[in-house]
Each structure stands twice: as C-alpha cells, then as structure tokens.
Amino acid sequence: MNTANIRTGESILIAPDLTGADKWLSGNVIEVEHNSFVGNVITAEAEDGDIYFGREYSFKKG
C-alpha cells in the first residue's frame, strides 16, 4: 500500500479491520500524525461520519 504521500483532506479507503465492515470504506483524512513509537497514525472520517484512526497500513489511497 502506498501511504507515504497521504495528506490531510485526501480521499482514502479505510480497512475492514478498523471499521468492522465487510469491505474497505471510503473516507477523508482528517489528520496525519507522526508518532515516534509506531510511525504515521492517520485519522479519517468515513462517509457515514464515523471517525477511525490507526497505523498507516490500515488505509490506502482511494
């Protein structure tokens, strides 16, 4: 997954392991934070308004 250039405001897909859904959900990046312990942490809002955050491998450009 190419997440190196994910920026705030971009459209992304959110992994089912975060959302509990059967498929990747569409959303928009709210924040990208560099965490010195785990790397980049992305916060995104799904189309239904729910907010998810996690390590960058749980997101992909959509």
ROMI-597136 format. One record per atom (N, C-alpha, C): residue number from 1; residue in three letters; atom name; x, y, z. Coordinates in steps of 0.02 Angstrom, whole numbers. Example, Ala and Ser with C-alpha at 12.3 -4.5 7.8 and 13.67 -1.06 7.14 Angstrom:
<guvexs>
{1,"ALA","N",{660,-284,390}}
{1,"ALA","CA",{615,-225,390}}
{1,"ALA","C",{660,-165,390}}
{2,"SER","N",{642,-112,354}}
{2,"SER","CA",{684,-53,357}}
{2,"SER","C",{645,2,394}}
</guvexs>
This chain:
<guvexs>
{1,"MET","N",{41,-59,0}}
{1,"MET","CA",{0,0,0}}
{1,"MET","C",{44,62,0}}
{2,"ASN","N",{26,108,-42}}
{2,"ASN","CA",{64,170,-45}}
{2,"ASN","C",{32,222,0}}
{3,"THR","N",{59,233,58}}
{3,"THR","CA",{32,282,105}}
{3,"THR","C",{80,338,118}}
{4,"ALA","N",{138,337,86}}
{4,"ALA","CA",{191,386,100}}
{4,"ALA","C",{169,457,88}}
{5,"ASN","N",{123,468,42}}
{5,"ASN","CA",{104,536,25}}
{5,"ASN","C",{32,553,44}}
{6,"ILE","N",{4,517,91}}
{6,"ILE","CA",{-64,532,113}}
{6,"ILE","C",{-63,598,151}}
{7,"ARG","N",{-109,642,132}}
{7,"ARG","CA",{-111,709,163}}
{7,"ARG","C",{-182,724,188}}
{8,"THR","N",{-186,770,233}}
{8,"THR","CA",{-250,793,260}}
{8,"THR","C",{-295,816,203}}
{9,"GLY","N",{-358,794,205}}
{9,"GLY","CA",{-408,814,155}}
{9,"GLY","C",{-415,765,98}}
{10,"GLU","N",{-369,718,90}}
{10,"GLU","CA",{-372,671,34}}
{10,"GLU","C",{-424,617,46}}
{11,"SER","N",{-450,591,-9}}
{11,"SER","CA",{-496,534,-6}}
{11,"SER","C",{-454,470,3}}
{12,"ILE","N",{-477,427,48}}
{12,"ILE","CA",{-441,365,62}}
{12,"ILE","C",{-491,309,73}}
{13,"LEU","N",{-465,249,78}}
{13,"LEU","CA",{-505,190,96}}
{13,"LEU","C",{-481,167,165}}
{14,"ILE","N",{-529,146,206}}
{14,"ILE","CA",{-516,126,275}}
{14,"ILE","C",{-527,50,280}}
{15,"ALA","N",{-478,15,308}}
{15,"ALA","CA",{-478,-58,311}}
{15,"ALA","C",{-535,-86,353}}
{16,"PRO","N",{-561,-143,332}}
{16,"PRO","CA",{-614,-176,370}}
{16,"PRO","C",{-594,-194,442}}
{17,"ASP","N",{-530,-206,456}}
{17,"ASP","CA",{-511,-224,524}}
{17,"ASP","C",{-520,-165,572}}
{18,"LEU","N",{-522,-104,547}}
{18,"LEU","CA",{-537,-46,589}}
{18,"LEU","C",{-611,-33,595}}
{19,"THR","N",{-648,-42,540}}
{19,"THR","CA",{-718,-23,538}}
{19,"THR","C",{-766,-79,558}}
{20,"GLY","N",{-744,-141,551}}
{20,"GLY","CA",{-789,-198,564}}
{20,"GLY","C",{-834,-212,505}}
{21,"ALA","N",{-826,-176,450}}
{21,"ALA","CA",{-867,-186,390}}
{21,"ALA","C",{-840,-244,350}}
{22,"ASP","N",{-878,-265,300}}
{22,"ASP","CA",{-857,-320,256}}
{22,"ASP","C",{-808,-298,202}}
{23,"LYS","N",{-804,-233,189}}
{23,"LYS","CA",{-762,-207,136}}
{23,"LYS","C",{-729,-142,158}}
{24,"TRP","N",{-681,-119,118}}
{24,"TRP","CA",{-648,-55,131}}
{24,"TRP","C",{-699,1,124}}
{25,"LEU","N",{-699,48,172}}
{25,"LEU","CA",{-746,105,169}}
{25,"LEU","C",{-710,167,144}}
{26,"SER","N",{-747,209,108}}
{26,"SER","CA",{-720,273,85}}
{26,"SER","C",{-723,324,141}}
{27,"GLY","N",{-674,369,140}}
{27,"GLY","CA",{-672,422,190}}
{27,"GLY","C",{-623,476,170}}
{28,"ASN","N",{-615,525,214}}
{28,"ASN","CA",{-569,580,204}}
{28,"ASN","C",{-522,586,263}}
{29,"VAL","N",{-459,601,249}}
{29,"VAL","CA",{-409,608,301}}
{29,"VAL","C",{-421,673,340}}
{30,"ILE","N",{-423,666,406}}
{30,"ILE","CA",{-431,724,449}}
{30,"ILE","C",{-362,748,474}}
{31,"GLU","N",{-319,699,490}}
{31,"GLU","CA",{-253,716,519}}
{31,"GLU","C",{-204,660,504}}
{32,"VAL","N",{-141,679,492}}
{32,"VAL","CA",{-86,632,487}}
{32,"VAL","C",{-36,652,540}}
{33,"GLU","N",{-22,607,586}}
{33,"GLU","CA",{22,622,643}}
{33,"GLU","C",{82,574,642}}
{34,"HIS","N",{141,602,650}}
{34,"HIS","CA",{199,558,656}}
{34,"HIS","C",{208,541,729}}
{35,"ASN","N",{203,476,744}}
{35,"ASN","CA",{211,451,812}}
{35,"ASN","C",{279,417,815}}
{36,"SER","N",{322,438,859}}
{36,"SER","CA",{390,412,862}}
{36,"SER","C",{393,338,882}}
{37,"PHE","N",{339,311,909}}
{37,"PHE","CA",{338,241,930}}
{37,"PHE","C",{311,194,876}}
{38,"VAL","N",{260,216,838}}
{38,"VAL","CA",{228,171,790}}
{38,"VAL","C",{230,197,718}}
{39,"GLY","N",{258,254,707}}
{39,"GLY","CA",{259,283,639}}
{39,"GLY","C",{199,328,628}}
{40,"ASN","N",{177,334,565}}
{40,"ASN","CA",{122,378,550}}
{40,"ASN","C",{55,349,574}}
{41,"VAL","N",{16,392,605}}
{41,"VAL","CA",{-52,375,627}}
{41,"VAL","C",{-99,420,589}}
{42,"ILE","N",{-148,389,556}}
{42,"ILE","CA",{-195,426,515}}
{42,"ILE","C",{-263,427,549}}
{43,"THR","N",{-295,485,549}}
{43,"THR","CA",{-363,492,573}}
{43,"THR","C",{-406,509,513}}
{44,"ALA","N",{-460,472,504}}
{44,"ALA","CA",{-503,482,446}}
{44,"ALA","C",{-576,479,465}}
{45,"GLU","N",{-617,516,428}}
{45,"GLU","CA",{-689,514,438}}
{45,"GLU","C",{-720,477,379}}
{46,"ALA","N",{-758,425,395}}
{46,"ALA","CA",{-793,386,344}}
{46,"ALA","C",{-853,425,318}}
{47,"GLU","N",{-879,404,261}}
{47,"GLU","CA",{-936,439,231}}
{47,"GLU","C",{-997,442,277}}
{48,"ASP","N",{-1003,393,323}}
{48,"ASP","CA",{-1060,394,369}}
{48,"ASP","C",{-1048,438,431}}
{49,"GLY","N",{-990,471,434}}
{49,"GLY","CA",{-975,517,489}}
{49,"GLY","C",{-935,486,545}}
{50,"ASP","N",{-926,420,545}}
{50,"ASP","CA",{-886,388,597}}
{50,"ASP","C",{-812,405,586}}
{51,"ILE","N",{-776,412,642}}
{51,"ILE","CA",{-705,429,640}}
{51,"ILE","C",{-664,368,660}}
{52,"TYR","N",{-611,355,621}}
{52,"TYR","CA",{-566,299,633}}
{52,"TYR","C",{-494,324,633}}
{53,"PHE","N",{-452,293,674}}
{53,"PHE","CA",{-381,309,672}}
{53,"PHE","C",{-341,246,681}}
{54,"GLY","N",{-283,246,651}}
{54,"GLY","CA",{-240,187,656}}
{54,"GLY","C",{-176,197,619}}
{55,"ARG","N",{-135,146,621}}
{55,"ARG","CA",{-71,148,585}}
{55,"ARG","C",{-83,149,510}}
{56,"GLU","N",{-35,174,474}}
{56,"GLU","CA",{-45,189,403}}
{56,"GLU","C",{-62,128,361}}
{57,"TYR","N",{-44,67,383}}
{57,"TYR","CA",{-60,8,344}}
{57,"TYR","C",{-135,-6,341}}
{58,"SER","N",{-175,26,383}}
{58,"SER","CA",{-247,16,384}}
{58,"SER","C",{-283,63,336}}
{59,"PHE","N",{-246,100,296}}
{59,"PHE","CA",{-275,148,250}}
{59,"PHE","C",{-240,142,182}}
{60,"LYS","N",{-277,158,129}}
{60,"LYS","CA",{-246,162,63}}
{60,"LYS","C",{-281,216,23}}
{61,"LYS","N",{-244,243,-24}}
{61,"LYS","CA",{-273,295,-66}}
{61,"LYS","C",{-329,265,-107}}
{62,"GLY","N",{-384,303,-112}}
{62,"GLY","CA",{-441,277,-148}}
{62,"GLY","C",{-464,323,-198}}
</guvexs>
